[in-house]
Amino acid sequence: MKIAVFKETRNAETRVAVTPDTIKKLAGAGHEIRVEAGAGLAADFPDEAFREAGASIAETAQQAAAGVDAVFCVRLPEGGSLAAIPDNAALIGLVAPHDNGEEIRQLAARGVEVFACEFTPRITRAQSMDALSSQANLAGYRAVLEAAHAYGRAFPMMMTAAGTIAPARVFVMGAGVAGLQAIATAKRLGAQVSATDVRPAAKEQVASLGGKFVAVEDEEFKEAETAGGYAKEMSDEYKAKQAKLVAEHITKQDVVITTALIPGRPAPRLIDAEMVASMKPGSVLVDLAVERGGNIEGAELDRIAQKDGKSIIGYANLPGRLPADASSLYAKNLLAFLPLVTAEDGAYAPDWDDEIVSGMVLTKGGEAVHDAVKG
């Protein structure tokens, strides 16, 4: 199979969809890989490293894409790169279906079969392909580092001859993959950590990492998880009770990290201006959902907003601030998925009966087949 990888241009993306390591494995399996010049530079992978691993380097996206069977991407290509995707080829990546429906329907009309890594099923067999989880893990880690950098005090308790420094109090809202990594990272830095989530299973996970669990544990809470492992949308009554509990807890916190996202919907508002105002001067808040509207009132995309002495960090694409590691994990996710859409001889041949393939495909046979992109 011939595979193209473009230089990412959307939202100043720093990641790349292949690494020298995965290129070696792809080439070893008989695939031909063409990489647009400069595609890996932001992730510290020079063209020569790709060439030595077995890829050929093309000067433009159009040259890279000519006659290929598939295109690997981090984000949906745009402009000339989108147009360069050959008719009837496959496109595999984090294509943001809920935001890019029109572009994806245009690809469908050209016979391009689009696979969304966002829709990788949450099943054991697909864990190695789960790009959302691999990237969220790094986002949670980086969120704590950003908070520690912005926080004007130390995270761990320090006992010195001049006196004792109290540990920072870190509150993580949302104990999914990103939240759990944030909890673990904050604990490693010596902070006193608490966390909340609407999923009952999160309580034990938070405790296992040494965090204190904070939630209204009523009957609705006990049923608040989908079969796919995501958090359900909660009732207004529950939200009010949970908001009251959080408001009381947050006034004592030094750092708050929010990670709540509901697929295909705006991010839920977890912290309002009054809650921010109740925190001590010098407190730091990090909003991992800022690209979907934000969990924190006052968060601004790609900025640190200052609100009455508190810093609200709204950086988008935190995995992209660790581009080498993020690219490495993501490229391995794509490498793990590829056998499901190839035949034994390496030709492009999706197994449409496989639940992973059927769960991730957006377009097929010239039509948009997933509800997220149907017109």
Stockholm file with secondary structure:
# STOCKHOLM 1.0

chainA/1-375         MKIAVFKETRNAETRVAVTPDTIKKLAGAGHEIRVEAGAGLAADFPDEAFREAGASIAETAQQAAAGVDAVFCVRLPEGGSLAAIPDNAALIGLVAPHDNGEEIRQLAARGVEVFACEFTPRITRAQSMDALSSQANLAGYRAVLEAAHAYGRAFPMMMTAAGTIAPARVFVMGAGVAGLQAIATAKRLGAQVSATDVRPAAKEQVASLGGKFVAVEDEEFKEAETAGGYAKEMSDEYKAKQAKLVAEHITKQDVVITTALIPGRPAPRLIDAEMVASMKPGSVLVDLAVERGGNIEGAELDRIAQKDGKSIIGYANLPGRLPADASSLYAKNLLAFLPLVTAEDGAYAPDWDDEIVSGMVLTKGGEAVHDAVKG
#=GR chainA/1-375 SS CEEEECCCCGGGCCCCSCCHHHHHHHHHTTCEEEEETTTTGGGTCCHHHHHHHTCEEESSHHHHHTTCSEEEEEECCCHHHHHHSCTTCEEEEECCTTTCHHHHHHHHHTTCEEEEGGGCCCSGGGGGGCHHHHHHHHHHHHHHHHHHHHCSSCSSCEEETTEEECCCEEEEECCSHHHHHHHHHHHHTTCEEEEECSSTHHHHHHHHTTCEECCCCSHHHHTCBCTTSCBCCCCHHHHHHHHHHHHHHHTTCSEEEECCCCTTSCCCCCBCHHHHHHSCTTCEEEETTGGGTCSBTTCCTTSEEEETTEEEECCSCGGGGSHHHHHHHHHHHHHHHGGGGBCTTSCBCCCTTSHHHHHHBCEETTEECSTTTCC
#=GC SS_cons         CEEEECCCCGGGCCCCSCCHHHHHHHHHTTCEEEEETTTTGGGTCCHHHHHHHTCEEESSHHHHHTTCSEEEEEECCCHHHHHHSCTTCEEEEECCTTTCHHHHHHHHHTTCEEEEGGGCCCSGGGGGGCHHHHHHHHHHHHHHHHHHHHCSSCSSCEEETTEEECCCEEEEECCSHHHHHHHHHHHHTTCEEEEECSSTHHHHHHHHTTCEECCCCSHHHHTCBCTTSCBCCCCHHHHHHHHHHHHHHHTTCSEEEECCCCTTSCCCCCBCHHHHHHSCTTCEEEETTGGGTCSBTTCCTTSEEEETTEEEECCSCGGGGSHHHHHHHHHHHHHHHGGGGBCTTSCBCCCTTSHHHHHHBCEETTEECSTTTCC
//
